[in-house]
Amino acid sequence: MEELKDMYQSLGIDNKVLEYCKTIETSLKDRFDAIDKVAEYNQMKVIKAMQENRLSDVHFSATTGYGYNDLGRETLESIYASVFHAESALVRPQLTCGTHALTIALSGNLRPGDEILSPVGKPYDTLEGVIGIQPSRGSLAEYGVTYRQVDLLEDGAFDYEGIKNALNEKTKLVTIQRSKGYQTRPTLSVARIGELISFIKKIKPDVICMVDNCYGEFVETIEPTDVGADLCVGSLIKNPGGGLAPIGGYIVGKEEYVDNAAFRLTAPGLGKEVGATLGINQQLIQGFFMAPQVVSGAVKGAIFAASIYEKLGFPVVPNGTESRHDIIQAVTLGSAEAIIAFCKGIQAAAPVDSYVTPEPWAMPGYTCDVIMAAGAFIQGSSIELSADAPIKPPYAVYFQGGLTWYHSKFGIMMSLQKLYENNLCKL
C-alpha cells in the first residue's frame, strides 16, 4: 500500500528501514495469530467476571471523603478477585505505583524478626530501598525484617538446593518477581512459578508466597494465583489498567493477607472500608475491560523488536522464537550511545512530547543514571510505548508497551531508524 509507505516516510522512516521491518513482520503472522487467541480467551474471562458481578453504570459514580459504601470500588475488587480466581482483592487509586503496592503487601504481612526470601535473585531496583538492601529511611530492615536471596543458576534454572537451605524458621514470606527487571534473565512463566511455589510449600507450608506480577497480566491465559500464589501484586498503569487507569495498584490473593495489606494502606481497624475513588471507577473498570487487547498489541511489539534486533546481531531476551510471559523486551546494545539513540527513537514515535529529547538522569530509587523514553497519556505508564535503561554495562535497553500494535510497531521502527542514521547498526 503506497499511501502507508508514504506516511511512514513522512514520519521519518527511511525506505531501507521500512523494507527490513516489513520482512520481519511478514514472518511473524502465525505467531501473531496465536497471541490473538490468548487475547480472545482473556477478553471472555474479563467479560464473564463483569457479568457475574452484575456490573452496572451505577458503579461508575464518584465517592468522596471517607468513601464508605463505594459500590463501584467493591464491585471492581470483586471483578479482580474473579478474574484472578482469588479470595479477595484490594484495587485502589491510593496505591500510587507497583513499588508502593508491593511495599504495602510486604509491610502488611511482615513483623519484626520475620525474614523475606527471594529465590529468583535480586529484586527490581526500586525495591532495594524498600527491603533495605540499599539503606533507606523507613525500610523494612529498619523495622527488624531481614532479607535473604538465592540467585538463579547460570542457565536461568532455580537453585532448588540453595532455596531449600535458605528456608528457615524466620522465613515468613517468599517474593517471586515474574519479570526480569533490569536484568537479562528469562521472565518466569506462570507454570514455572507454580513449580517453584509447590517446591517451597512442601518444605514450609505456612510461608506466604507473593508474586510481583508487574508486566505479566494477560500475557498468558492463567495468572500466578491459579498456581498457588498467596498474593499477586501489580500496577494499574501497566497491563491491567489498559491505558485508561490514571493511577493505582492491586493486591489479590488470600483474604487474610489482602486484609493485612488493607490495614497497612489505610489504618488498623479501617482496612478496606475507607478510600474514596473520586470518580475514576469507570476508568479503572473500562481499562481492565480493554486490557487483554492492549496487552496483546504490546506482546506483538515485543516479539517484533526481538526479531528485528536479533537478526542484526544484538543479544535479546527473550529471543524472537521463545514463548512470552511478560511484555518486556531486553535488547543489549553494548554502548551508552546506542541506548540513548534507541530511546530517542521511542520518544520520537510518541503521540505526546514527541519533540522532547530524553537524557540520562539520576532518577529517584535507582543507583545509577537512567534514561527513560515515554510520550504517554498517563505519566509513567509502561503499558504505553516506552523504553528505559540504566546507563551501565552491559548497556541493555528495556522496551515495552504500546496501546495498539501499530504504535508499538512504529516505535520499534523509529528506534531502529535512530541507530541506523547514527551508524550504530547496519541493515
C-alpha positions, 0 to 999 in steps of 0.5 A, a space after each residue: 500500500 503506497 499511501 502507508 509507505 508514504 506516511 511512514 516516510 513522512 514520519 521519518 522512516 527511511 525506505 531501507 528501514 521500512 523494507 527490513 521491518 516489513 520482512 520481519 513482520 511478514 514472518 511473524 503472522 502465525 505467531 501473531 495469530 496465536 497471541 490473538 487467541 490468548 487475547 480472545 480467551 482473556 477478553 471472555 474471562 474479563 467479560 464473564 467476571 463483569 457479568 457475574 458481578 452484575 456490573 452496572 453504570 451505577 458503579 461508575 459514580 464518584 465517592 468522596 471523603 471517607 468513601 464508605 459504601 463505594 459500590 463501584 470500588 467493591 464491585 471492581 475488587 470483586 471483578 479482580 478477585 474473579 478474574 484472578 480466581 482469588 479470595 479477595 482483592 484490594 484495587 485502589 487509586 491510593 496505591 500510587 505505583 507497583 513499588 508502593 503496592 508491593 511495599 504495602 503487601 510486604 509491610 502488611 504481612 511482615 513483623 519484626 524478626 520475620 525474614 523475606 526470601 527471594 529465590 529468583 535473585 535480586 529484586 527490581 531496583 526500586 525495591 532495594 530501598 524498600 527491603 533495605 538492601 540499599 539503606 533507606 529511611 523507613 525500610 523494612 530492615 529498619 523495622 527488624 525484617 531481614 532479607 535473604 536471596 538465592 540467585 538463579 543458576 547460570 542457565 536461568 534454572 532455580 537453585 532448588 538446593 540453595 532455596 531449600 537451605 535458605 528456608 528457615 524458621 524466620 522465613 515468613 514470606 517468599 517474593 517471586 518477581 515474574 519479570 526480569 527487571 533490569 536484568 537479562 534473565 528469562 521472565 518466569 512463566 506462570 507454570 514455572 512459578 507454580 513449580 517453584 511455589 509447590 517446591 517451597 510449600 512442601 518444605 514450609 507450608 505456612 510461608 506466604 508466597 507473593 508474586 510481583 506480577 508487574 508486566 505479566 497480566 494477560 500475557 498468558 491465559 492463567 495468572 500466578 494465583 491459579 498456581 498457588 500464589 498467596 498474593 499477586 501484586 501489580 500496577 494499574 498503569 501497566 497491563 491491567 489498567 489498559 491505558 485508561 487507569 490514571 493511577 493505582 495498584 492491586 493486591 489479590 490473593 488470600 483474604 487474610 493477607 489482602 486484609 493485612 495489606 488493607 490495614 497497612 494502606 489505610 489504618 488498623 481497624 479501617 482496612 478496606 472500608 475507607 478510600 474514596 475513588 473520586 470518580 475514576 471507577 469507570 476508568 479503572 473498570 473500562 481499562 481492565 475491560 480493554 486490557 487483554 487487547 492492549 496487552 496483546 498489541 504490546 506482546 506483538 511489539 515485543 516479539 517484533 523488536 526481538 526479531 528485528 534486533 536479533 537478526 542484526 546481531 544484538 543479544 535479546 531476551 527473550 529471543 524472537 522464537 521463545 514463548 512470552 510471559 511478560 511484555 518486556 523486551 531486553 535488547 543489549 546494545 553494548 554502548 551508552 550511545 546506542 541506548 540513548 539513540 534507541 530511546 530517542 527513537 521511542 520518544 520520537 514515535 510518541 503521540 505526546 512530547 514527541 519533540 522532547 529529547 530524553 537524557 540520562 538522569 539520576 532518577 529517584 530509587 535507582 543507583 545509577 543514571 537512567 534514561 527513560 523514553 515515554 510520550 504517554 497519556 498517563 505519566 509513567 505508564 509502561 503499558 504505553 510505548 516506552 523504553 528505559 535503561 540504566 546507563 551501565 554495562 552491559 548497556 541493555 535497553 528495556 522496551 515495552 508497551 504500546 496501546 495498539 500494535 501499530 504504535 508499538 510497531 512504529 516505535 520499534 521502527 523509529 528506534 531502529 531508524 535512530 541507530 541506523 542514521 547514527 551508524 550504530 547498526 547496519 541493515 
